[in-house]
């Protein structure tokens, strides 16, 4: 009996065609740039192969924008926790090496493609990360393209911003408010992620008692968003988070708890007459913090997971039923998240610059990665130079 021919699924066909079209576009642009004598090599932090390591500062061709693309001169780019996971090869999002890493950035438009009319060179901008989404699945059609199963990201699949220049589709670009510095603007992407999780996914009302677990960049941005909604915040960290908890107090935390020195259950019981927190927002990616959250949140309360643990772990999930909890997850951001985040940043409701602990040249990327991995600071920013 003859084997039946294999039918390629429609989503795989769409992604293959997208990759082919992109490859043709890149070759065309490179040929055009080389003919005009405009292509030169730039230094970039490149993930050269899958697996642990395989990241180097390498020479890459200066990118040339396609018809509907914008070329951005990168002024500041943040090192994200996911960049550390990409380095170690243990992230669950698709990677296509060799690829220039980096996705938290802002800069100035250097050039626009022939069909771009909304933006012009010289404008200060930042960018979303979802360079490819299918556009036809239920998630995309309902505006939730951040969870499109075929989503491919800048810095993962498409070349990112750990370089002097980055090219992105014009639909991803947002203008940076004039009163927001480039350093502050480099944190627009993590801020948008937090807006998605805290404002758009979690129903917070004035007076709600909210626990934020993990005083890292995501936790400290989430803390400020909860305060903007009128919530009462208990910020939790560990014994190594002393400086971060202090910064949390400066940014508005009502109570800070070092869980190695205080029992968070006792503290919460005292704050709520034994009822528990209305909301628990997990930002650390620690299994212990997840379990703590199920303990601290009250019956009928809300739990939101923003942090990524990276692997499976044991959890008494029956607690969701026994307490009738509302549990939500949050991943990435949408256009609405960026719009709200940029407005809050422009109005000074959210402060991002206090979270920056180090500003390094791109050539010191390895030092920046080490500082992030070993928690020797908070947010590390790289500044590319020609």
DOMIKOL-242830 format. One line per 2 residues: number of its first residue (from 1); for each residue x, y, z of N, C-alpha, C. Coordinates in pm, whole numbers, m for minus. Layout:
BEGIN
NUM = X:Y:Z:X:Y:Z:X:Y:Z ~ ... $
//
This chain:
BEGIN
1 = 84:m119:0:0:0:0:88:124:0 ~ 55:222:m83:137:343:m93:110:434:25 $
3 = 219:496:73:204:591:183:126:712:136 ~ 40:761:226:m34:883:196:61:1002:200 $
5 = 49:1097:108:136:1215:110:113:1296:236 ~ 223:1350:290:214:1431:413:161:1569:380 $
7 = 57:1610:449:m2:1742:428:55:1838:533 ~ 124:1941:487:183:2037:579:72:2123:641 $
9 = 67:2133:776:m35:2216:841:m27:2361:793 ~ m143:2428:792:m150:2565:741:m62:2660:820 $
11 = m53:2641:954:29:2732:1034:177:2717:1000 ~ 220:2592:971:359:2571:932:387:2632:795 $
13 = 289:2621:703:305:2682:572:323:2832:584 ~ 240:2895:670:246:3041:687:380:3084:740 $
15 = 432:3009:839:561:3044:898:675:3022:799 ~ 666:2914:721:769:2889:619:771:3001:515 $
17 = 651:3039:469:645:3146:370:696:3276:428 ~ 665:3303:556:714:3425:620:866:3426:625 $
19 = 925:3310:655:1070:3300:662:1133:3317:523 ~ 1069:3258:420:1121:3270:284:1114:3414:237 $
21 = 999:3478:261:982:3619:221:1084:3707:292 ~ 1105:3679:423:1204:3758:498:1343:3738:441 $
23 = 1378:3613:408:1510:3585:354:1533:3656:221 ~ 1430:3653:135:1440:3722:6:1456:3872:27 $
25 = 1379:3925:123:1386:4068:154:1523:4108:204 ~ 1579:4024:294:1712:4052:349:1817:4050:239 $
27 = 1812:3947:152:1909:3937:43:1898:4056:m51 ~ 1774:4097:m80:1752:4212:m167:1809:4339:m106 $
29 = 1785:4356:24:1832:4476:91:1984:4478:100 ~ 2041:4362:129:2187:4355:137:2250:4385:2 $
31 = 2190:4327:m105:2242:4351:m239:2232:4499:m274 ~ 2119:4560:m240:2099:4702:m265:2199:4786:m188 $
33 = 2218:4751:m59:2311:4827:24:2455:4812:m21 ~ 2491:4692:m61:2628:4669:m108:2653:4746:m238 $
35 = 2550:4748:m327:2565:4821:m453:2587:4969:m427 ~ 2517:5023:m324:2529:5165:m293:2648:5195:m201 $
37 = 2718:5090:m161:2833:5108:m73:2795:5146:69 ~ 2671:5107:114:2623:5150:244:2636:5041:351 $
39 = 2668:4920:314:2676:4812:411:2814:4810:476 ~ 2812:4810:609:2937:4796:683:2910:4704:802 $
41 = 3017:4653:858:3001:4563:970:2984:4641:1100 ~ 2898:4589:1187:2876:4643:1320:2905:4536:1423 $
43 = 2940:4578:1543:2954:4484:1653:2816:4453:1712 ~ 2791:4328:1738:2662:4286:1794:2683:4163:1882 $
45 = 2598:4150:1982:2599:4031:2068:2510:3927:2001 ~ 2571:3818:1956:2502:3720:1872:2498:3583:1939 $
47 = 2380:3523:1940:2364:3382:1978:2387:3301:1852 ~ 2500:3229:1846:2542:3163:1722:2484:3023:1704 $
49 = 2449:2957:1813:2396:2821:1802:2313:2790:1926 ~ 2223:2693:1912:2142:2651:2026:2229:2585:2132 $
51 = 2175:2573:2252:2251:2513:2361:2307:2619:2453 ~ 2378:2573:2555:2435:2665:2653:2554:2741:2595 $
53 = 2561:2870:2624:2670:2952:2571:2649:2987:2426 ~ 2755:2977:2347:2750:3007:2203:2709:3152:2174 $
55 = 2744:3243:2265:2715:3385:2249:2846:3462:2243 ~ 2861:3548:2143:2985:3624:2127:2954:3764:2074 $
57 = 3047:3856:2096:3043:3986:2031:3103:3967:1893 ~ 3020:3981:1790:3061:3947:1654:3034:4062:1558 $
59 = 3097:4053:1440:3070:4148:1334:2948:4102:1255 ~ 2852:4193:1234:2734:4164:1154:2714:4279:1055 $
61 = 2651:4253:940:2626:4361:845:2527:4463:902 ~ 2550:4591:875:2455:4693:917:2323:4668:845 $
63 = 2211:4664:918:2083:4630:854:2030:4745:767 ~ 1954:4707:666:1890:4802:575:1739:4776:582 $
65 = 1657:4879:604:1513:4856:619:1445:4819:488 ~ 1349:4729:497:1265:4696:384:1156:4801:368 $
67 = 1065:4785:271:964:4886:242:880:4929:362 ~ 839:4833:446:753:4867:560:827:4852:693 $
69 = 957:4882:692:1037:4868:813:1102:5001:852 ~ 1143:5004:978:1208:5123:1034:1343:5081:1090 $
71 = 1445:5156:1055:1579:5132:1108:1603:5227:1225 ~ 1630:5171:1342:1646:5249:1464:1791:5246:1510 $
73 = 1847:5363:1536:1978:5372:1600:1955:5352:1750 ~ 2006:5243:1802:1981:5205:1941:2061:5295:2035 $
75 = 1992:5359:2127:2058:5446:2225:2077:5376:2360 ~ 1985:5288:2394:1995:5214:2521:1916:5085:2507 $
77 = 1973:4977:2559:1907:4846:2552:1930:4771:2682 ~ 1822:4720:2740:1831:4651:2867:1861:4503:2851 $
79 = 1931:4448:2950:1950:4302:2958:1834:4245:3037 ~ 1758:4158:2975:1641:4096:3036:1680:3960:3095 $
81 = 1602:3916:3194:1626:3783:3248:1615:3676:3141 ~ 1530:3699:3041:1517:3600:2933:1644:3594:2848 $
83 = 1720:3705:2841:1847:3701:2768:1945:3604:2836 ~ 1939:3599:2968:2023:3504:3042:1979:3361:3009 $
85 = 1847:3339:2999:1797:3206:2963:1836:3170:2820 ~ 1833:3269:2729:1877:3243:2592:2024:3203:2592 $
87 = 2103:3274:2670:2246:3242:2681:2265:3096:2724 ~ 2189:3053:2824:2205:2917:2877:2128:2813:2796 $
89 = 2046:2857:2701:1974:2763:2617:1859:2693:2686 ~ 1800:2756:2788:1693:2689:2861:1561:2766:2858 $
91 = 1543:2849:2757:1417:2921:2743:1325:2843:2651 ~ 1194:2852:2674:1099:2770:2598:1039:2842:2478 $
93 = 1086:2963:2448:1039:3034:2330:1132:3004:2212 ~ 1080:3005:2090:1161:2966:1973:1279:3060:1948 $
95 = 1396:3001:1926:1519:3075:1894:1566:3030:1756 ~ 1615:3125:1676:1668:3089:1545:1807:3149:1527 $
97 = 1912:3079:1576:2048:3130:1560:2099:3110:1418 ~ 2198:3188:1375:2256:3299:1451:2161:3418:1453 $
99 = 2148:3480:1570:2056:3592:1586:2114:3694:1683 ~ 2101:3821:1647:2141:3929:1738:2039:3934:1852 $
101 = 2086:3928:1975:1997:3928:2091:1955:4070:2127 ~ 1868:4081:2229:1827:4211:2281:1691:4256:2231 $
103 = 1600:4288:2325:1464:4327:2285:1406:4441:2368 ~ 1476:4487:2472:1429:4600:2553:1509:4723:2513 $
105 = 1453:4809:2428:1539:4916:2377:1460:5038:2333 ~ 1533:5145:2312:1477:5265:2249:1590:5334:2174 $
107 = 1553:5431:2090:1655:5500:2012:1594:5605:1922 ~ 1665:5633:1814:1625:5737:1719:1614:5674:1580 $
109 = 1509:5707:1509:1491:5654:1374:1603:5707:1283 ~ 1675:5615:1222:1783:5652:1130:1735:5652:985 $
111 = 1638:5565:953:1593:5551:816:1458:5480:816 ~ 1374:5512:720:1246:5442:708:1235:5381:569 $
113 = 1157:5274:560:1135:5210:432:1048:5294:340 ~ 1044:5255:214:978:5335:110:827:5351:131 $
115 = 763:5256:200:618:5265:220:580:5316:358 ~ 677:5357:439:648:5406:574:621:5556:568 $
117 = 501:5595:610:464:5737:610:436:5791:750 ~ 415:5702:846:378:5744:981:497:5796:1061 $
119 = 618:5750:1027:738:5788:1102:840:5851:1008 ~ 932:5926:1069:1037:5990:987:1168:5988:1065 $
121 = 1282:5996:995:1412:5997:1062:1421:6109:1166 ~ 1490:6079:1275:1509:6176:1382:1412:6162:1498 $
123 = 1303:6085:1479:1207:6068:1587:1259:5970:1693 ~ 1230:6000:1818:1268:5915:1932:1160:5809:1948 $
125 = 1200:5682:1948:1101:5574:1947:1147:5457:2033 ~ 1052:5369:2057:1077:5238:2116:998:5137:2034 $
127 = 1011:5008:2067:951:4908:1980:898:4787:2056 ~ 786:4736:2007:735:4606:2053:828:4496:2003 $
129 = 798:4374:2042:888:4262:2012:831:4157:1919 ~ 699:4153:1902:636:4045:1824:647:4073:1674 $
131 = 763:4045:1618:790:4077:1478:705:3993:1382 ~ 669:3871:1423:581:3790:1339:473:3727:1426 $
133 = 349:3744:1385:235:3669:1440:152:3625:1320 ~ 75:3518:1336:7:3461:1220:m106:3550:1170 $
135 = m171:3624:1260:m278:3715:1221:m413:3650:1199 ~ m419:3516:1202:m544:3448:1169:m598:3359:1281 $
137 = m520:3330:1382:m568:3245:1491:m664:3324:1582 ~ m731:3255:1672:m827:3319:1762:m759:3427:1847 $
139 = m637:3398:1895:m567:3495:1977:m539:3623:1899 ~ m487:3610:1779:m457:3728:1697:m584:3806:1664 $
141 = m690:3735:1626:m813:3801:1583:m883:3872:1698 ~ m852:3835:1822:m913:3902:1938:m817:4002:2003 $
143 = m706:4032:1933:m613:4133:1983:m511:4081:2082 ~ m510:3949:2103:m417:3888:2199:m300:3820:2128 $
145 = m239:3894:2036:m131:3837:1955:m9:3801:2039 ~ m4:3851:2164:107:3815:2252:110:3667:2287 $
147 = m2:3597:2268:m5:3453:2294:m34:3374:2166 ~ m8:3434:2051:m15:3359:1924:85:3244:1930 $
149 = 40:3124:1896:127:3006:1904:244:3014:1808 ~ 229:3094:1700:335:3105:1600:416:3233:1614 $
151 = 399:3304:1725:470:3430:1747:621:3409:1742 ~ 690:3501:1675:836:3500:1669:886:3640:1706 $
153 = 986:3644:1792:1025:3768:1858:1157:3826:1811 ~ 1167:3958:1820:1294:4027:1803:1389:3982:1914 $
155 = 1514:3955:1877:1612:3912:1975:1612:3763:2003 ~ 1513:3694:1950:1501:3549:1962:1510:3485:1823 $
157 = 1418:3529:1735:1406:3473:1601:1457:3570:1495 ~ 1429:3699:1518:1474:3806:1430:1580:3889:1503 $
159 = 1672:3946:1427:1781:4023:1488:1729:4135:1576 ~ 1793:4145:1694:1748:4239:1795:1838:4360:1813 $
161 = 1842:4412:1935:1896:4545:1961:2029:4548:2035 ~ 2095:4433:2054:2231:4435:2109:2327:4470:1995 $
163 = 2305:4584:1934:2385:4633:1822:2354:4781:1805 ~ 2432:4848:1722:2411:4991:1702:2280:5021:1632 $
165 = 2240:4931:1540:2116:4952:1466:2029:4828:1473 ~ 1897:4852:1471:1800:4742:1471:1689:4778:1373 $
167 = 1648:4683:1290:1540:4705:1195:1416:4630:1243 ~ 1302:4700:1247:1177:4640:1293:1063:4678:1201 $
169 = 956:4597:1194:836:4636:1119:778:4765:1177 ~ 730:4854:1092:681:4984:1139:563:4971:1234 $
171 = 485:4862:1221:369:4845:1308:407:4825:1455 ~ 534:4793:1482:579:4770:1618:625:4897:1688 $
173 = 642:5004:1613:709:5124:1665:613:5213:1743 ~ 662:5266:1857:589:5364:1937:680:5484:1961 $
175 = 624:5603:1953:703:5723:1984:731:5731:2133 ~ 854:5768:2166:894:5786:2304:856:5927:2348 $
177 = 785:5943:2460:750:6077:2506:874:6165:2523 ~ 860:6293:2490:974:6384:2491:1039:6397:2628 $
179 = 959:6382:2733:1014:6398:2869:1069:6269:2927 ~ 1078:6164:2845:1132:6035:2890:1271:6016:2831 $
181 = 1370:5996:2916:1508:5979:2870:1525:5844:2801 ~ 1637:5832:2728:1664:5704:2662:1684:5592:2765 $
183 = 1749:5625:2878:1767:5522:2981:1633:5475:3033 ~ 1545:5568:3064:1411:5530:3110:1336:5454:3001 $
185 = 1352:5501:2878:1281:5440:2767:1322:5298:2736 ~ 1443:5259:2777:1488:5122:2755:1405:5021:2835 $
187 = 1330:5070:2933:1247:4981:3015:1100:4983:2974 ~ 1070:5040:2858:931:5042:2810:876:4902:2789 $
189 = 958:4812:2738:910:4676:2710:874:4601:2838 ~ 962:4596:2941:919:4531:3064:802:4603:3131 $
191 = 794:4736:3118:679:4808:3173:551:4763:3104 ~ 554:4750:2972:436:4704:2899:396:4563:2943 $
193 = 494:4477:2969:465:4342:3019:389:4350:3152 ~ 433:4441:3239:370:4455:3371:231:4516:3359 $
195 = 213:4610:3267:79:4667:3243:m16:4556:3202 ~ 30:4467:3114:m53:4355:3071:m93:4269:3191 $
197 = 3:4236:3277:m24:4148:3389:m103:4213:3501 ~ m66:4336:3535:m124:4401:3654:m252:4477:3622 $
199 = m250:4556:3515:m365:4640:3482:m467:4566:3398 ~ m423:4495:3296:m514:4436:3200:m560:4295:3237 $
201 = m481:4222:3314:m520:4086:3349:m572:4074:3493 ~ m533:4164:3581:m568:4152:3723:m660:4268:3762 $
203 = m774:4233:3814:m871:4336:3857:m832:4389:3994 ~ m769:4507:3998:m728:4568:4124:m812:4692:4149 $
205 = m870:4699:4268:m953:4813:4307:m884:4890:4419 ~ m915:5020:4433:m857:5098:4543:m883:5030:4677 $
207 = m778:5021:4758:m791:4959:4890:m760:4811:4892 ~ m745:4747:4777:m708:4605:4775:m572:4585:4839 $
209 = m559:4478:4917:m430:4440:4973:m363:4345:4874 ~ m248:4387:4825:m182:4314:4716:m41:4274:4758 $
211 = m7:4148:4740:129:4100:4761:200:4096:4627 ~ 317:4157:4618:403:4145:4500:525:4066:4544 $
213 = 546:3949:4483:658:3862:4519:771:3879:4420 ~ 888:3919:4470:1005:3937:4386:1033:4083:4357 $
215 = 1132:4144:4424:1161:4285:4404:1263:4311:4294 ~ 1251:4238:4183:1334:4266:4066:1268:4372:3980 $
217 = 1314:4385:3857:1258:4487:3768:1108:4470:3751 ~ 1062:4348:3723:920:4324:3701:841:4350:3829 $
219 = 893:4306:3942:824:4328:4068:813:4475:4105 ~ 919:4552:4083:918:4693:4120:832:4776:4025 $
221 = 825:4735:3899:732:4802:3807:588:4765:3843 ~ 564:4638:3876:429:4594:3914:384:4665:4041 $
223 = 474:4680:4136:444:4753:4258:390:4893:4228 ~ 458:4964:4139:417:5100:4107:281:5102:4036 $
225 = 255:5002:3954:125:4996:3886:12:4968:3985 ~ 38:4881:4082:m63:4855:4185:m92:4982:4264 $
227 = 12:5056:4299:m7:5181:4373:m86:5281:4288 ~ m60:5283:4157:m134:5373:4069:m283:5340:4066 $
229 = m317:5213:4093:m457:5171:4098:m518:5186:4237 ~ m438:5234:4333:m490:5256:4467:m478:5138:4561 $
231 = m394:5041:4525:m377:4924:4610:m279:4946:4724 ~ m289:4862:4827:m196:4858:4940:m100:4743:4912 $
233 = 31:4771:4910:127:4671:4862:218:4619:4972 ~ 224:4486:4981:325:4417:5061:423:4355:4962 $
235 = 547:4403:4962:651:4355:4870:738:4254:4942 ~ 752:4135:4883:828:4026:4946:956:3996:4869 $
237 = 1064:3974:4946:1191:3933:4889:1263:3840:4984 ~ 1386:3803:4949:1465:3712:5031:1580:3787:5099 $
239 = 1668:3712:5163:1778:3772:5237:1877:3847:5152 ~ 1882:3821:5022:1976:3890:4934:1914:4014:4869 $
241 = 1790:4043:4906:1716:4151:4840:1707:4279:4922 ~ 1798:4297:5016:1789:4413:5105:1780:4545:5030 $
243 = 1872:4568:4937:1873:4694:4862:1748:4709:4775 ~ 1703:4599:4719:1584:4603:4634:1459:4632:4716 $
245 = 1451:4575:4834:1336:4604:4921:1338:4750:4966 ~ 1457:4803:4993:1468:4946:5027:1419:5033:4912 $
247 = 1458:4997:4788:1412:5072:4672:1261:5059:4657 ~ 1209:4941:4689:1065:4921:4684:990:5016:4776 $
249 = 1046:5039:4895:983:5134:4988:985:5274:4929 ~ 1099:5311:4866:1109:5443:4804:1007:5459:4690 $
251 = 974:5349:4623:881:5354:4510:736:5335:4551 ~ 712:5323:4683:573:5323:4729:523:5201:4803 $
253 = 605:5098:4821:559:4980:4895:517:5020:5037 ~ 401:4974:5079:352:5006:5213:421:4920:5319 $
255 = 449:4795:5284:517:4702:5374:616:4621:5291 ~ 736:4599:5343:831:4510:5279:864:4396:5375 $
257 = 880:4277:5320:904:4159:5402:1021:4080:5347 ~ 1122:4060:5429:1231:3966:5399:1185:3832:5454 $
259 = 1147:3740:5367:1086:3615:5412:1182:3525:5489 ~ 1313:3557:5485:1411:3482:5566:1418:3533:5708 $
261 = 1356:3650:5732:1359:3708:5866:1221:3722:5927 ~ 1118:3729:5843:981:3743:5890:893:3638:5826 $
263 = 787:3598:5898:690:3504:5844:585:3584:5766 ~ 583:3573:5633:488:3653:5556:343:3621:5589 $
265 = 315:3498:5630:178:3461:5668:135:3540:5791 ~ 225:3551:5889:193:3628:6010:176:3776:5978 $
267 = 264:3828:5895:254:3970:5858:122:3997:5789 ~ 85:3912:5694:m40:3931:5620:m161:3914:5711 $
269 = m154:3819:5802:m264:3798:5895:m288:3924:5979 ~ m177:3987:6021:m190:4109:6099:m247:4224:6019 $
271 = m216:4227:5891:m264:4336:5805:m411:4323:5770 ~ m463:4198:5769:m598:4173:5718:m689:4103:5819 $
273 = m652:4105:5948:m730:4036:6050:m752:3889:6016 ~ m647:3829:5957:m650:3687:5929:m713:3648:5797 $
275 = m765:3745:5721:m837:3712:5598:m743:3669:5485 ~ m631:3738:5470:m539:3711:5359:m544:3821:5255 $
277 = m452:3815:5160:m442:3918:5057:m555:3906:4955 ~ m600:4020:4905:m698:4018:4797:m635:3968:4668 $
279 = m509:4006:4646:m441:3974:4521:m297:3933:4551 ~ m248:3833:4478:m107:3795:4485:m52:3799:4343 $
281 = 57:3875:4322:120:3885:4190:260:3829:4200 ~ 285:3718:4129:413:3648:4138:505:3697:4027 $
283 = 616:3759:4065:710:3818:3969:850:3758:3976 ~ 873:3663:4064:1008:3613:4087:1043:3490:4005 $
285 = 943:3411:3967:970:3285:3900:1019:3176:3994 ~ 995:3192:4123:1039:3094:4222:923:3002:4260 $
287 = 940:2869:4251:834:2778:4294:790:2803:4438 ~ 885:2836:4526:850:2865:4666:758:2986:4675 $
289 = 781:3085:4588:695:3203:4588:555:3168:4540 ~ 544:3079:4442:413:3036:4395:336:2969:4508 $
291 = 403:2877:4577:338:2808:4689:299:2907:4799 ~ 388:3005:4825:358:3108:4924:235:3188:4883 $
293 = 223:3215:4754:109:3291:4706:m23:3222:4732 ~ m26:3091:4710:m149:3016:4735:m184:3017:4883 $
295 = m82:3033:4968:m104:3043:5111:m157:3180:5151 ~ m98:3284:5096:m126:3421:5142:m256:3477:5088 $
297 = m298:3436:4968:m417:3495:4909:m542:3444:4980 ~ m636:3533:4999:m758:3499:5075:m851:3409:4993 $
299 = m950:3353:5059:m1053:3276:4989:m1130:3371:4896 ~ m1146:3329:4772:m1211:3415:4675:m1119:3521:4617 $
301 = m990:3510:4646:m894:3610:4600:m844:3582:4459 ~ m750:3668:4413:m696:3659:4277:m546:3636:4280 $
303 = m502:3551:4192:m360:3517:4180:m318:3536:4035 ~ m209:3611:4012:m159:3632:3876:m13:3592:3869 $
305 = 20:3509:3769:156:3461:3749:222:3536:3634 ~ 326:3616:3664:404:3685:3562:542:3620:3549 $
307 = 603:3585:3661:736:3522:3658:732:3383:3595 ~ 845:3343:3537:858:3210:3476:953:3126:3559 $
309 = 908:3008:3601:992:2922:3686:1094:2844:3603 ~ 1065:2818:3477:1159:2749:3390:1146:2599:3387 $
311 = 1075:2542:3485:1057:2396:3487:938:2361:3575 ~ 894:2235:3567:781:2188:3648:821:2176:3794 $
313 = 722:2189:3881:749:2175:4025:620:2128:4093 ~ 633:2084:4218:518:2032:4292:437:2146:4351 $
315 = 304:2137:4336:213:2240:4386:78:2176:4419 ~ 21:2212:4534:m111:2163:4571:m216:2248:4500 $
317 = m250:2208:4378:m340:2289:4295:m484:2280:4342 ~ m515:2184:4430:m650:2176:4485:m686:2303:4562 $
319 = m585:2378:4604:m608:2504:4675:m693:2599:4592 ~ m679:2594:4460:m758:2679:4372:m907:2651:4392 $
321 = m942:2524:4406:m1082:2487:4428:m1126:2519:4571 ~ m1044:2477:4667:m1082:2497:4807:m1100:2645:4842 $
323 = m1019:2730:4782:m1028:2874:4811:m1108:2950:4705 ~ m1152:2882:4602:m1221:2946:4490:m1141:3066:4437 $
325 = m1016:3038:4405:m927:3143:4356:m949:3169:4207 ~ m926:3292:4167:m918:3327:4026:m770:3334:3991 $
327 = m725:3244:3904:m583:3234:3869:m564:3273:3723 ~ m474:3367:3699:m446:3411:3563:m296:3410:3536 $
329 = m263:3392:3410:m125:3402:3365:m108:3525:3278 ~ 15:3570:3266:43:3689:3185:175:3668:3112 $
331 = 173:3691:2980:293:3673:2899:307:3789:2800 ~ 418:3860:2808:445:3965:2711:347:4080:2720 $
333 = 321:4142:2603:236:4260:2602:163:4272:2469 ~ 64:4363:2469:m13:4394:2350:m2:4544:2322 $
335 = m61:4589:2211:m56:4731:2176:m115:4816:2287 ~ m224:4769:2348:m288:4846:2455:m196:4859:2576 $
337 = m117:4756:2602:m23:4760:2715:81:4869:2693 ~ 130:4880:2569:229:4983:2537:167:5122:2548 $
339 = 46:5139:2498:m20:5269:2502:m36:5316:2647 ~ m84:5229:2733:m104:5265:2873:31:5290:2943 $
341 = 127:5203:2920:257:5216:2984:327:5346:2949 ~ 327:5381:2821:393:5504:2777:324:5627:2835 $
343 = 190:5623:2846:117:5735:2906:154:5750:3053 ~ 158:5641:3128:194:5646:3270:337:5693:3290 $
345 = 426:5653:3198:566:5694:3205:578:5844:3178 ~ 506:5891:3078:511:6033:3042:458:6122:3155 $
347 = 357:6072:3226:297:6151:3333:372:6139:3465 ~ 478:6057:3469:556:6043:3591:492:5954:3696 $
349 = 383:5885:3659:318:5793:3753:409:5673:3779 ~ 478:5629:3675:573:5518:3686:713:5572:3663 $
351 = 807:5530:3747:947:5570:3733:1031:5446:3702 ~ 1105:5453:3592:1187:5339:3553:1336:5361:3579 $
353 = 1381:5486:3570:1525:5511:3583:1583:5469:3718 ~ 1507:5481:3832:1562:5435:3960:1596:5286:3962 $
355 = 1541:5209:3867:1568:5065:3864:1701:5031:3797 ~ 1762:5130:3730:1886:5104:3656:2005:5110:3752 $
357 = 2075:5001:3762:2191:4994:3852:2323:5012:3780 ~ 2328:4976:3650:2453:4981:3574:2425:5023:3430 $
359 = 2514:5106:3376:2511:5142:3234:2649:5110:3178 ~ 2654:5016:3083:2780:4966:3030:2783:4979:2878 $
361 = 2903:4991:2820:2911:4984:2674:2881:4842:2627 ~ 2837:4831:2503:2801:4700:2448:2916:4601:2458 $
363 = 3039:4650:2447:3156:4561:2452:3168:4490:2587 ~ 3102:4542:2690:3107:4480:2824:2980:4400:2852 $
365 = 2922:4345:2747:2798:4269:2761:2813:4152:2858 ~ 2930:4087:2856:2949:3971:2942:2947:4011:3089 $
367 = 3006:4126:3121:2999:4178:3258:2854:4204:3296 ~ 2778:4262:3203:2637:4288:3229:2557:4161:3253 $
369 = 2584:4059:3172:2515:3931:3190:2548:3872:3327 ~ 2675:3879:3364:2716:3824:3495:2648:3899:3608 $
371 = 2643:4030:3600:2578:4109:3704:2431:4072:3717 ~ 2365:4054:3605:2223:4017:3608:2204:3878:3669 $
373 = 2287:3784:3625:2270:3646:3671:2299:3631:3820 ~ 2398:3706:3868:2438:3694:4009:2376:3801:4097 $
375 = 2276:3872:4042:2200:3971:4118:2292:4077:4180 ~ 2392:4119:4102:2485:4222:4149:2438:4361:4103 $
377 = 2315:4387:4119:2254:4511:4075:2108:4482:4047 ~ 2047:4564:3963:1907:4542:3931:1889:4534:3780 $
379 = 1871:4648:3714:1861:4648:3569:1990:4701:3508 ~ 2049:4622:3419:2172:4661:3351:2139:4707:3210 $
381 = 2188:4825:3173:2164:4883:3042:2294:4882:2963 ~ 2285:4843:2836:2400:4851:2745:2379:4967:2648 $
383 = 2486:5037:2616:2483:5146:2520:2574:5111:2402 ~ 2514:5078:2287:2596:5047:2168:2670:5171:2119 $
385 = 2789:5150:2066:2868:5259:2005:2916:5211:1870 ~ 2941:5305:1779:2990:5268:1646:3133:5215:1653 $
//
